[in-house]
Amino acid sequence: MTTNQLLVTSLEVLLISGIGMVYYRLLLHREQMAHWNRWMLLALSALSLLLPQIRIETPTPWGPGGFAEVMMAPVLISDEGVSGPVYLDWLMMVWLAGMGVSGGIRILHLLRLWSFRRSCGEVVWLEGVPCLFTGGRLGPASFGKWLFWDETINLSPNEQHLILQHEQAHIRQGHSLDRLWMDLLLTVAWWNPAFYWMKRLMIANHETLADRAAMANSSAASYKALMLHKWIRPRLTSTYEFSFSHLQHRIDMLTHHNNPARRWKYALAAPLLLLLTYFGSCHAQNIISIPENGNRLQAETLVQLDVDPVALNLNEVKQRIGYPEEARDAGEQGTVIVKISIDAEGRYIAHEVLTEGRPMLTAVVEANVPLLTFQPGIKDEKPVACSVNVPFNFVLLR
């Protein structure tokens, strides 16, 4: 992925996730259909990454006058003076460095949790639930299949039962898997504030689900009183801890009653996802329709331009392509012809390789032709969309 592609993809991810989170926070966050909310957040997180990778081809007609295809002069690329591969530029390096730091922090959190779990000793059964006693080092908490229990706190049998049921709900419903998914997402897209917001709302939703499971056979008043019962205990990152998580929201959700008439909010999510799919998958420049003849165009279908398009940054792209080291070592040389579709503003839309063979040379050319920008072609004093055939001639001189 080139730096320009990385930047565009990052902006698309930010836009999709940001729109989705604003919609969720304004309309769904306080609704009682918590299981639906959970899957909505998971879908938004996955679609935010996947949609920018999908490209929907939207044909754009050329009009009654046909279309123009231009052949550029060959671009000569030799191995003379080539010193090695092109290094990653600064934006890619910043992104990779951020991934390393973000991933490293999350791995350290998990290692710390694993070390703490080993220090808790053997599993102890409490009301038929397997627990790890923490000796006051951690309040009631859970992660994965582990349930940590502080045996030093003073709880009534009913309070103990409710908290156990709450933490068991986290384990039974697999909430830690959602959290690990968000951590993985934040490792890759550590720069995206919408994903941090999404993780917080996802954890709040998990707490609502666990609260409902725990109070299935209890009154809302007694459960609210339990949550307001205060104690201070150390905490570990990544765990679900009964006394620390989104207390105000949880209390509000206990007294908030669902109105069936508000289900339109969920129905509205379907067209929203469709719109995000469309706008996240389509370029601003549409893919140009190709006649049925494909690459073997008949001369009478072509339109003669008054002024041919000109590549504005050809030298820069040529330098980025260079002569691939592996192709040079393998003795691979020859011509790679690429047909590039550009819009009326000279911007790249799509490309197609017209030659066969030379896979190593073709790969490096395809990776860089999206960076080309053009002064558009002119027809009847107006800039027009067209296609440009660019031959890249690779010649070994050494």
Beta strands, then each sheet from edge to edge (+ up, - down):
strand 1: 69-71
strand 2: 75-78
strand 3: 124-126
strand 4: 129-133
strand 5: 141-143
strand 6: 146-149
strand 7: 240-241
strand 8: 310-311
strand 9: 334-342
strand 10: 348-353
strand 11: 374-375
strand 12: 377-379
strand 13: 382-384
strand 14: 386-395
sheet 1: 1+ 14+ 2+
sheet 2: 1+ 14+ 9- 10+
sheet 3: 3+ 4- 6- 5+ 7-
sheet 4: 8+ 11-
sheet 5: 12+ 13-
end
